[in-house]
Amino acid sequence: MKRKRDPLGLTPHWHLDCRIEADLPEDTIIGTRFLVHVGFIAVAVAAMVFTGYQAYVMLNWQRQIGDWEQRIKDNRAEVRDIQRLQQEYAVEAAKIDQAYALVRPRLYVSELVANLGRTRPERMAIDIIEWSEAGVIIRGNLRERSDRATEMLGGYVEVLRRDPQIGPLFREIVLTDLDRGSSGETLRFEIKLSMKGGA
């Protein structure tokens, strides 16, 4: 039978446990408090670096703004001269525009010739186109019987009057001359297109 052990009795290897575990430091290699302190220090250093960078950027911008304001002050006289020159150029450009408006052609030869060719009857030949300030005179011939030729020329004059690219340019479009000639085979004609504002 085994003897009961005396709780107050001493064993051969004994010692008193005097540890107060709540007050003892941690025995891990890197303690929790150390890690917390490192985290806070890292955040504080990052905030300081960010603040320093922002301050550097702000100071740099202020310096650049100061430089540009100084340049603007230094160049005010030149800017005034440039503005004065721009005004003078605008006045001269307006004079040039007015002069061009006075002398520019009211219609272009190439455009008129192309439109006459577009509207011309098939058997009509245009020999001469005379141009003056008063207007345009078209001379040509038509190989057709006398009555048919007269009818075709009257219709052509009407086509010219109604054409949206020719009619609005002229005050009056009239057939001014018809001549059968000595041979009697061709009918010579003259059409006058009077310019708006012309004689």
LOMARDO-58469 format. One record per residue: residue number from 1; residue in three letters; y, x, z of N, C-alpha, C, O in turn. Coordinates in pm, whole numbers, plus 50000, padded with zeros to 5 digits. Atoms other than C-alpha are relative to their C-alpha. Layout:
// residues N
 seq type   nyy   nxx   nzz  cayy  caxx  cazz   cyy   cxx   czz   oyy   oxx   ozz
 NUM  ala     Y     X     Z     Y     X     Z     Y     X     Z     Y     X     Z
...
// end
This chain:
// residues 199
 seq type   nyy   nxx   nzz  cayy  caxx  cazz   cyy   cxx   czz   oyy   oxx   ozz
   1  met 49884 50081 50000 50000 50000 50000 50125 50087 50000 50133 50189 50069
   2  lys 49880 49922 50020 50342 50121 49899 50101 49966 50108 50117 49851 50148
   3  arg 49899 50024 49899 50609 50168 50154 50127 49944 49942 50164 49975 49828
   4  lys 49870 50052 50044 50934 49977 50131 50101 50110 50014 50101 50187 50110
   5  arg 49900 49894 50001 51216 50196 50049 50121 49957 50078 50166 49842 50068
   6  asp 49881 50030 49919 51507 50212 50283 50121 50022 49912 50142 50130 49859
   7  pro 49886 49984 50090 51824 50144 50091 50100 50100 50053 50174 50159 49974
   8  leu 49906 49904 49945 52024 50361 50325 49937 50137 50016 50003 50233 50059
   9  gly 50066 49872 49985 51775 50634 50324 50037 50094 49887 50071 50052 49777
  10  leu 49961 49901 50098 51845 50952 50142 49878 50048 49923 49769 50064 49978
  11  thr 50108 49946 50083 51637 51074 49856 50027 50148 49982 50136 50195 50011
  12  pro 49980 49857 50011 51585 51438 49780 50117 50036 49909 50185 50135 49938
  13  his 49888 49969 50092 51842 51430 49488 50100 49887 50012 50088 49785 49945
  14  trp 49905 50109 49978 52129 51226 49601 50144 50050 49990 50171 50168 50010
  15  his 49856 49973 49994 52508 51210 49564 50072 49867 50006 50018 49764 49965
  16  leu 49920 50123 49991 52775 50957 49627 50077 49980 49868 50138 50074 49817
  17  asp 49927 50031 50123 52922 50786 49318 50141 49956 50039 50164 49842 50077
  18  cys 49861 50026 49961 53296 50811 49385 50090 49966 49880 50212 49962 49892
  19  arg 49918 50026 50120 53406 50726 49033 50065 49862 50008 50005 49764 50051
  20  ile 49931 50127 50020 53666 50459 48978 50019 49992 49848 50111 50051 49791
  21  glu 50010 49994 50147 53588 50386 48618 50125 49947 49930 50154 49989 49818
  22  ala 49879 50053 50063 53906 50191 48547 50107 50107 49987 50189 50102 49895
  23  asp 49897 49897 50001 54118 50500 48626 49958 50125 49924 50042 50213 49901
  24  leu 50047 49879 50068 53906 50757 48443 50048 50002 49855 50055 49897 49792
  25  pro 49963 49993 50142 54023 50883 48103 49877 49976 49913 49763 49992 49957
  26  glu 50110 50023 50090 53818 50796 47799 49934 50132 49967 50000 50236 49962
  27  asp 50069 49876 50031 53555 51047 47714 49963 50010 49851 49880 50093 49814
  28  thr 50025 49988 50143 53559 50980 47331 50086 50112 49945 50186 50150 50006
  29  ile 49929 49885 50057 53678 51261 47103 50144 49961 49966 50236 50033 50003
  30  ile 49867 50049 50031 53978 51058 46965 50014 49865 50068 49945 49770 50034
  31  gly 49986 50122 49921 54096 50795 47206 50079 49892 49929 50153 49918 49833
  32  thr 49933 50116 50059 54226 50450 47126 50151 50013 50016 50225 49981 49923
  33  arg 49857 49986 49976 54565 50521 47278 50061 50103 49905 50172 50085 49856
  34  phe 49952 49898 50093 54601 50831 47064 50016 49940 49859 50117 49964 49792
  35  leu 49993 50061 50133 54526 50632 46747 50116 49902 49990 50184 49896 49888
  36  val 49888 50094 50000 54776 50362 46845 50131 50076 49989 50220 50036 49914
  37  his 49878 49919 50005 55042 50629 46905 50020 50061 49861 50132 50064 49809
  38  val 49991 49943 50135 54964 50794 46570 50046 49893 49901 50130 49920 49815
  39  gly 49960 50109 50089 54997 50456 46394 50147 49968 50013 50217 49954 49912
  40  phe 49859 50030 49980 55334 50383 46552 50089 50113 49950 50195 50088 49892
  41  ile 49921 49885 50047 55460 50733 46477 50006 50001 49847 50110 50029 49789
  42  ala 50001 50004 50147 55351 50699 46112 50094 49893 49947 50167 49917 49850
  43  val 49909 50107 50043 55534 50368 46079 50144 50041 50020 50229 50018 49934
  44  ala 49862 49957 49972 55845 50516 46243 50045 50106 49901 50159 50103 49854
  45  val 49964 49895 50096 55837 50823 46016 50022 49939 49861 50117 49977 49792
  46  ala 49983 50064 50131 55790 50604 45705 50132 49924 49995 50202 49929 49894
  47  ala 49873 50073 49997 56083 50385 45813 50118 50096 49991 50217 50067 49924
  48  met 49892 49902 50005 56298 50693 45868 50014 50060 49860 50125 50077 49810
  49  val 49995 49944 50136 56203 50840 45529 50059 49898 49903 50143 49933 49820
  50  phe 49948 50105 50087 56272 50507 45355 50150 49982 50020 50226 49973 49924
  51  thr 49857 50014 49969 56607 50471 45533 50078 50119 49947 50187 50103 49892
  52  gly 49933 49880 50051 56697 50829 45445 50012 49997 49848 50116 50033 49792
  53  tyr 49997 50007 50146 56605 50775 45078 50104 49897 49954 50179 49921 49860
  54  gln 49901 50102 50036 56810 50454 45066 50142 50052 50023 50232 50025 49943
  55  ala 49868 49944 49973 57104 50634 45223 50038 50100 49891 50152 50104 49846
  56  tyr 49976 49903 50107 57070 50914 44965 50038 49929 49870 50133 49969 49802
  57  val 49971 50075 50122 57062 50662 44679 50139 49938 50007 50215 49944 49911
  58  met 49868 50062 49984 57366 50478 44816 50112 50102 49987 50212 50079 49919
  59  leu 49897 49896 50009 57562 50798 44859 50013 50051 49857 50124 50077 49810
  60  asn 49998 49955 50139 57464 50908 44507 50075 49898 49913 50156 49936 49828
  61  trp 49930 50104 50076 57581 50573 44364 50149 50001 50029 50231 49990 49938
  62  gln 49859 49996 49964 57906 50592 44557 50071 50119 49935 50185 50109 49890
  63  arg 49942 49881 50063 57964 50943 44425 50019 49977 49850 50122 50013 49793
  64  gln 49989 50028 50144 57893 50831 44067 50110 49899 49971 50186 49914 49875
  65  ile 49893 50099 50017 58119 50527 44106 50137 50067 50013 50228 50040 49935
  66  gly 49875 49927 49983 58393 50754 44235 50033 50086 49879 50147 50091 49834
  67  asp 49979 49918 50121 58343 50990 43937 50048 49916 49884 50142 49953 49814
  68  trp 49962 50085 50113 58363 50704 43686 50138 49940 50020 50214 49927 49924
  69  glu 49866 50052 49975 58669 50555 43855 50106 50107 49974 50214 50078 49922
  70  gln 49907 49890 50027 58836 50895 43838 50016 50022 49850 50126 50045 49801
  71  arg 49992 49985 50147 58748 50925 43468 50083 49889 49938 50162 49912 49846
  72  ile 49921 50112 50051 58891 50578 43407 50149 50024 50025 50231 50000 49937
  73  lys 49859 49971 49969 59214 50677 43583 50054 50109 49908 50166 50100 49859
  74  asp 49955 49888 50084 59231 51001 43385 50019 49957 49855 50104 50013 49786
  75  asn 49997 50039 50141 59176 50821 43051 50081 49873 49973 50075 49819 49862
  76  arg 49922 50122 50020 59410 50524 43103 50100 50014 49886 50117 49921 49807
  77  ala 49900 49981 50106 59675 50672 42872 49932 49996 49863 49984 49935 49770
  78  glu 50072 50002 50127 59418 50730 42597 49954 49858 49964 49958 49818 49848
  79  val 50044 50138 50025 59284 50375 42637 50117 49916 49951 50102 49836 49859
  80  arg 49881 50073 50046 59637 50236 42602 50032 50036 49855 50067 49948 49775
  81  asp 49975 49959 50139 59683 50442 42284 49899 49936 49904 49935 49890 49796
  82  ile 50104 50060 50084 59353 50315 42145 50026 49851 49982 50013 49798 49872
  83  gln 49971 50144 50010 59447 49953 42224 50120 49975 49908 50121 49880 49830
  84  arg 49884 50014 50088 59784 50002 42054 49959 50020 49854 50001 49944 49767
  85  leu 50048 49976 50137 59611 50148 41746 49917 49883 49949 49926 49847 49832
  86  gln 50080 50115 50042 59365 49857 41741 50090 49884 49960 50062 49814 49862
  87  gln 49907 50107 50036 59655 49612 41740 50067 50029 49866 50083 49939 49783
  88  glu 49939 49964 50128 59824 49803 41458 49901 49981 49885 49938 49931 49779
  89  tyr 50102 50019 50104 59498 49806 41260 49976 49852 49972 49956 49813 49857
  90  ala 50020 50143 50020 59456 49432 41317 50113 49941 49916 50088 49857 49830
  91  val 49885 50049 50079 59807 49368 41180 49985 50044 49855 50006 49964 49764
  92  glu 50016 49949 50137 59740 49590 40876 49883 49931 49930 49892 49900 49811
  93  ala 50115 50069 50060 59399 49427 40819 50038 49859 49959 49993 49811 49854
  94  ala 49955 50134 50036 59565 49084 40823 50083 50005 49872 50072 49917 49788
  95  lys 49921 49986 50123 59812 49208 40556 49908 50021 49879 49930 49963 49773
  96  ile 50095 49974 50110 59523 49338 40344 49927 49872 49963 49909 49842 49845
  97  asp 50068 50127 50028 59340 49006 40380 50091 49904 49924 50046 49834 49833
  98  gln 49906 50087 50071 59652 48818 40271 50019 50045 49855 50021 49963 49764
  99  ala 49984 49948 50136 59699 49047 39970 49876 49970 49916 49887 49934 49799
 100  tyr 50124 50029 50074 59334 49003 39872 49992 49853 49964 49949 49816 49854
 101  ala 50003 50144 50028 59365 48627 39903 50092 49965 49882 50063 49870 49808
 102  leu 49908 50026 50110 59659 48641 39657 49946 50048 49866 49966 49983 49764
 103  val 50040 49940 50128 59496 48864 39395 49852 49982 49966 49812 50012 49853
 104  arg 50144 50012 50029 59125 48787 39422 49978 49897 49891 50051 49799 49880
 105  pro 50026 50096 50107 58977 48611 39125 49947 49869 50058 49870 49867 50154
 106  arg 50044 50130 49952 58925 48240 39170 49858 49969 49954 49786 49891 50016
 107  leu 50138 50014 50042 58606 48258 38974 49957 50131 49935 50040 50209 49889
 108  tyr 50054 49874 50050 58381 48538 38857 49944 49980 49860 49879 49879 49830
 109  val 50039 50008 50140 58312 48608 38490 49850 49985 49987 49801 49898 49914
 110  ser 50147 50003 50013 57942 48675 38534 49944 49864 50041 49852 49813 49978
 111  glu 50047 50131 49953 57895 48351 38728 50031 49891 49899 49948 49805 49871
 112  leu 49962 50100 50099 58088 48146 38471 49913 50010 49875 49866 49909 49823
 113  val 50082 49980 50120 57897 48299 38177 49858 49950 50025 49799 49885 49938
 114  ala 50135 50047 49969 57565 48231 38349 49994 49848 50003 49898 49789 49955
 115  asn 49998 50146 49993 57663 47869 38416 50021 49937 49862 49962 49832 49832
 116  leu 49983 50051 50137 57784 47818 38057 49869 50011 49923 49832 49919 49850
 117  gly 50130 49983 50066 57454 47957 37930 49897 49899 50049 49813 49853 49972
 118  arg 50094 50096 49942 57264 47726 38164 50023 49859 49946 49928 49783 49926
 119  thr 49968 50138 50041 57446 47413 38046 50009 49983 49848 50014 49870 49800
 120  arg 49980 50003 50146 57478 47500 37672 49886 49929 49928 49769 49952 49958
 121  pro 50106 50060 50082 57292 47281 37423 49928 50105 49917 49982 50213 49893
 122  glu 50086 49901 50064 57014 47453 37232 50056 50053 49868 50041 50172 49840
 123  arg 49954 49958 50133 57179 47464 36887 50145 50050 50002 50203 50073 49896
 124  met 49861 49954 49989 57520 47575 37018 50003 50151 50021 49922 50207 50096
 125  ala 49978 49856 49980 57640 47934 36990 50143 50019 50050 50237 49967 49991
 126  ile 49867 49969 49947 57931 48059 37202 50036 50139 49950 49967 50236 49978
 127  asp 49959 49873 50060 58120 48333 37014 50098 50077 50089 50084 50198 50106
 128  ile 49893 49932 49926 58423 48408 37233 50031 49919 50126 50035 49796 50124
 129  ile 49949 50061 49877 58526 48339 37592 50126 50076 50035 50121 50194 50071
 130  glu 49871 49937 49969 58897 48411 37648 50042 49957 50140 50029 49841 50179
 131  trp 49964 50021 49860 59027 48444 38001 50149 50026 50017 50201 50125 49966
 132  ser 49859 49978 49968 59387 48402 38121 50029 49933 50134 49942 49871 50195
 133  glu 49961 50063 49873 59581 48286 38425 49994 49848 49989 49966 49779 50087
 134  ala 49998 50145 50019 59604 47938 38275 49860 49941 50001 49841 49827 50042
 135  gly 50135 50053 50004 59231 47904 38227 49910 50080 49908 49933 50198 49884
 136  val 50101 49937 50084 58938 47979 38001 49990 49919 49870 49991 49796 49872
 137  ile 50019 50066 50130 58900 47905 37629 49866 50048 49945 49840 50168 49936
 138  ile 50132 49970 50054 58550 47887 37483 50003 49963 49852 50036 49850 49815
 139  arg 50008 50025 50144 58510 47922 37106 49857 50029 49956 49793 50125 50001
 140  gly 50135 49981 50050 58184 47885 36922 49973 49911 49882 50065 49854 49822
 141  asn 50036 50086 50112 57992 47697 36657 49872 49926 50032 49795 49963 50121
 142  leu 50115 50087 49979 57730 47429 36633 49941 49966 49864 50012 49912 49779
 143  arg 50067 50029 50128 57479 47396 36347 49935 49862 50012 49823 49846 50060
 144  glu 50048 50138 49989 57441 47023 36326 50083 49915 49903 50191 49957 49862
 145  arg 49924 50092 50084 57551 46729 36109 50130 49964 50070 50140 49972 50192
 146  ser 49865 50021 49948 57915 46633 36155 50003 49897 50113 50058 49925 50219
 147  asp 49996 50104 49896 57865 46309 36350 49918 50040 50123 49960 50018 50236
 148  arg 50087 49956 49888 57582 46451 36560 50066 50114 50077 50058 50119 50200
 149  ala 49932 49886 49935 57782 46771 36631 50113 49951 50088 50131 49999 50200
 150  thr 49889 50054 49921 58085 46572 36748 49947 49933 50126 50004 49948 50234
 151  glu 50060 50067 49884 57865 46363 36976 49946 50102 50101 49963 50085 50222
 152  met 50055 49897 49909 57690 46674 37117 50111 50074 50074 50098 50101 50193
 153  leu 49889 49929 49935 58022 46851 37186 50067 49912 50106 50101 49960 50214
 154  gly 49945 50092 49900 58162 46543 37363 49910 49992 50122 49958 49990 50236
 155  gly 50095 50002 49888 57846 46528 37574 50002 50130 50079 49988 50129 50202
 156  tyr 49996 49869 49932 57870 46902 37650 50124 50010 50088 50116 50060 50201
 157  val 49877 49998 49918 58231 46866 37769 49979 49914 50126 50023 49952 50234
 158  glu 50028 50086 49884 58116 46581 37995 49907 50069 50098 49925 50059 50220
 159  val 50092 49925 49913 57830 46797 38128 50077 50105 50079 50052 50123 50199
 160  leu 49920 49899 49930 58081 47073 38210 50085 49938 50109 50099 49995 50217
 161  arg 49916 50066 49899 58307 46829 38394 49919 49959 50122 49967 49968 50235
 162  arg 50082 50050 49889 58021 46693 38605 49918 50108 50069 49864 50085 50178
 163  asp 50082 49894 49941 57847 47024 38672 50061 50044 50134 50180 50074 50139
 164  pro 49944 49967 49867 57885 47105 39048 50048 50145 50012 50124 50177 50104
 165  gln 49957 49860 49991 57932 47478 38979 50112 50034 49904 50174 50139 49916
 166  ile 49892 49976 50096 58180 47449 38691 50115 49901 50021 50230 49943 50035
 167  gly 49897 50104 49991 58368 47117 38724 50101 50018 50112 50221 50008 50085
 168  pro 49902 49989 49891 58526 47174 39069 50096 50118 49986 50201 50120 50051
 169  leu 49913 49883 50015 58677 47508 38955 50120 49974 49910 50219 50046 49915
 170  phe 49897 50021 50101 58891 47356 38682 50066 49863 50018 50004 49765 50059
 171  arg 49922 50123 49993 59165 47094 38673 49964 49907 49886 49956 49785 49903
 172  glu 50024 50081 50119 59082 46980 38322 49908 50078 49905 49922 50199 49888
 173  ile 50089 49942 50101 58806 47045 38066 50007 49908 49878 49963 49793 49884
 174  val 49981 50084 50120 58888 46923 37712 49956 50076 49875 49961 50199 49869
 175  leu 50033 49947 50131 58769 46974 37358 50130 50002 49921 50185 49896 49892
 176  thr 49866 49989 50060 59084 47107 37182 49998 50018 49849 50099 49991 49784
 177  asp 49998 49976 50144 58973 47193 36829 49860 49983 49943 49762 50025 50003
 178  leu 50123 50013 50078 58703 47100 36576 50032 50037 49857 50132 49991 49802
 179  asp 49975 49960 50138 58677 47261 36233 49867 50014 49929 49781 50093 49969
 180  arg 50124 49994 50075 58403 47204 35981 49995 50126 49914 49886 50171 49880
 181  gly 49996 49879 50080 58512 47507 35779 49974 49972 49853 49952 49857 49814
 182  ser 50016 50016 50145 58473 47568 35407 49854 49977 49961 49827 49907 49864
 183  ser 50141 50014 50036 58093 47591 35407 49945 49864 50037 49856 49813 49968
 184  gly 50046 50131 49958 58042 47265 35591 49867 49999 50072 49818 49893 50112
 185  glu 50130 49995 49933 57719 47386 35749 50014 50007 50152 49930 49954 50225
 186  thr 49981 49985 49855 57856 47473 36093 50133 49939 50041 50230 49939 49965
 187  leu 49878 50058 49944 58112 47302 36310 50054 50098 50103 49989 50129 50203
 188  arg 49936 49910 49903 58353 47538 36483 50075 49916 50102 50134 49813 50068
 189  phe 49936 50079 49894 58489 47421 36820 50075 50092 50095 50055 50213 50098
 190  glu 49928 49930 49895 58724 47520 37098 50008 49905 50119 50051 49791 50107
 191  ile 49994 50077 49875 58695 47399 37459 50093 50073 50096 50077 50193 50119
 192  lys 49905 49939 49905 58977 47461 37705 49969 49952 50141 49959 49832 50166
 193  leu 50023 50029 49858 58907 47481 38078 50125 50046 50076 50148 50166 50092
 194  ser 49874 49967 49932 59240 47465 38268 49975 50022 50148 49912 49941 50216
 195  met 50019 49965 49859 59247 47636 38607 50082 49907 50088 50187 49857 50047
 196  lys 49924 50078 49903 59357 47442 38912 50122 50082 50040 50110 50199 50076
 197  gly 49878 49929 49966 59719 47532 38981 50057 50077 49882 50164 50136 49895
 198  gly 49952 49929 50118 59756 47683 38632 50087 49911 49915 50112 49795 49948
 199  ala 49912 50077 50090 59978 47574 38343 49917 49904 49917 49972 49831 49835
// end
